[in-house]
Amino acid sequence: MSATTVIHPGGIVYMIYDVLIEHKIEGGVTATVLGWQDCQAQGSTKAEALDKLHQLLTTRLQNTEIVSLEIDLAKPEHPWMKFAGMFKDDPDFEELLADIAVYRHELDEKWEECYHSQCL
């Protein structure tokens, strides 16, 4: 629902709603409060449809109030956290890390050489 609360001097409170106006091919106009599909009125003109919608909303909101509801959402676990530390007891892990470091060093040297020789 899209609504704006306006408080005028003297404490008069107004709610301003966004309304979709549809001009029907077969004639007539439908006015619908955005976000409230069941809150709609029809008339032969735009003014008539808006007047009927105003009456409908006024009646509907007489014994109601609009409040905001805050809901705490559980923070989901990062999807990769279940893999954190999975190799901590693996005897081959240090060797794997050393091989990765050597490979990265070789790549760095290759790109450094390429950069200086303008091979790109």
Secondary structure, DSSP 8 states (H G I E B T S, - for coil): --EEEEEETTTEEEEEE-EEEEE-TTS-EEEEETT-TT-EEEESSHHHHHHHHHHHHHHHHTT---------------TTGGGTTTTTT-TTHHHHHHHHHHHHHHHHHHHHHHHHHT--
